[in-house]
Amino acid sequence: MSDYEVLEMGGLDEWRAHYGGFRPESSRDGRRIVDHDLTMQYIGMSANALEAGEEAGYWHTHARIEEVYVFLGGRGQMGLDDEVVDVGAGSVVRVGQGVWRTWRCAPDSPEQLRWLCVRAGGSELPHFPDDGERDNDRPSPW
């Protein structure tokens, strides 16, 4: 058996129906902790959806984990230490260790703010993946 899994999370318009978090007191509507559903060893990911005007309601920081936020829809803002950054579909925000962060969906956003948050820690990634192997002669399966 190959080492892969498939999770169907539904379309972006279904993400608000997710309910989850890392602890019961931090669970909320519009959050799915994907690495709790899949066997992920070195990375983590959450899928998120906030309604217009809704915000995280807390700040947080990480000592070892780096995060990248990939925004897929809506308009909002991220608080990053002492700055506020506007985000929307197509925004990608990398947040390093020790940076305080929070987020909100803009009150006048025409749709839910939807994003993926990818978490990783450990050793640095090489500039070019050095553990890969290519087979240009293997035929495509379709």
Secondary structure by P-SEA (a helix, b strand, c coil): cccbbbbbccccccccccccccccccccccccccccccccccbbbbbbccccccccccccccccbbbbbbbcccccccccccbbbbbcccbbbbbcccccccccccccccccbbbbbbbbbccccccccccccccccccccc
